[in-house]
Amino acid sequence: MAAQIIFLHGASSSGKSTIARTLQARIEKPFWHISIDHLRDSGVLPLDRFRNGDFKWADARAAFFNGLHASLAAYANAGNNLILEHILDTEGWIESLRNLLAPHDVFFVAVHCSPPLLMSREAARGDRPQGSAKQDLEKIHVGRHYDLEQNSEDGPEVNVEILLKAWRSCRRSSDFSPLSAD
């Protein structure tokens, strides 16, 4: 049985987590909410050792994300519906995820936010290198095709209402739709 995946794609600090939490509380089926932040905050990664220089994140990053992407497919293949937050900031990731998630119904959503608010949120979080959100914003949406585009400044309730209506319509025409594959 194909799983359903709602894929929230946006820059760091764009509002994906707020939308995901509101969506998970409102959607009529059980959906897992998965993000890189959950792994980071759970202690899965030896962050202190990366920060103090014992390990280099650059050396571990590819294996980490390859494992994450494979785990997403494994969760979906087991029949779990997913609300996924991700930033497709590395070449080849969209193609890899498109292949891994091909058996499933993926609803691809862009989450936008104005640059001034994005930078303000990033500074308030304090857990990101300053400027990384702006770098994401400038490149991650270029050439992408979405089922829905949202602005997090519209508020989570409004965004989730629109998202649910669009998702329930079952119309898909994004980078993850079978006919859109390169």
C-alpha positions, 0 to 999 in steps of 0.5 A: 500500500502506498503511503502518503507524504506531505513534503514541506520544502523551504529555507531554514527558519521559513516556518515548516515546523509550525505548519507541520505541527498544526497539520499533524494536529488537524489531518484526519489520518495518522502522519509521522512528522519527521525533520532533521531538527528532530534528529539533531535535538534527540541526541542522535548526532554527536553535535558536541564532538562536531562543534569541538572539532573531534569530527568534521561534519563535512566528512559525515554529512553525505552518509547522514543524509543518505541514511536519512533519505533511505529511512524515509523510504523505509518508513513509507514502504512500511505503510507510514504516512509522513509529514516531512520537512526538508531543505533540498540544498544539495545536488542530486537529492531531489532525484534520489528522493524522487526515486526512493519515494516513487511508489508513494503519493508525495504532495510537494509544498513550497514554504516561503517567507520574506527575507527580513522575517527569515533573517529575524527568525534565524537570529532568534533561533541561534542554532544556525549559522547566520546567513544560511537561511538567506542562502537557502532562500536564494537557491532551493526553490529555483527550478522546482515545481510544487503542488502548492506554494505557501507563505508562512506569514499567512499563519499556520491555521490559514496555511493548513486549511489551504494545504488540506484542501489542496492535498485532499483534491488528489491533484499532483503536478510537482517534481515528485509526480510520475509524469514530471520525472526528468 
